[in-house]
Amino acid sequence: MASFNFIEMIPGVDHSNLHVATAVIAVSAMVVVGIAARLALGTGESAIVPSSRFSLKGFFEQLTEFITNLSVSVIGPEGRKFVPMFTTIFFFIFFNNIFGLIPGLAPATENMNTGVAVGLFVFVVYNAYGLAVNGWAYLKHFAGPIALLAPLMILVELISHIVRPISLGLRLKANMTADHMLLGIFTEMTHYVIPVAFYFLGLFVCGMQAFIFTILTMIYISMSIAHEH
């Protein structure tokens, strides 16, 4: 099964220290990816000239351009300054999702803690930007337009905002767990032809979940920095 975590089944392994090994692997992976990206992008002028053919560099350029255009359409011209953050969130979730397509590996996004951690980061960021752009006036929208209903609206808005990181993490976990469980079941049953189709479906789900998480982040930031607050 694709979501099977073989590490947990190794006898004699101190699972309380697995986070150390995970950190080492993660750092090693980042170094390897960094070197590969350096080689793919080149140096000097070749690193900033858009790719004229299909390549790894061209793929990331097109994806980054798509995220840039999307952030501008959702937030406005000032959305460009958030593109590095949006791109980082997208690729972090996307590549973590893809790990689940490798037999024997369980993606980090199947653990709700991962999604909630990124959700908490988003929660802090959009509220911080809301306060930075609108000042203390940002807090007025929690009270709503009717003073008489302000106590009720404040309670409703607080619950709504606090639940956002949990809902982001829960949505991501549920979708990735279901996707990789389905892929694992069909892989065990058929082994060859049919799993190929589900691998393509799984790849689509991996990208779609990263896209949904990213666009929700854009919407939250757009709402927080809107000047009508």
Order of alpha helices (4+ residues) and beta strands (2+ residues): alpha-alpha-alpha-alpha-alpha-alpha
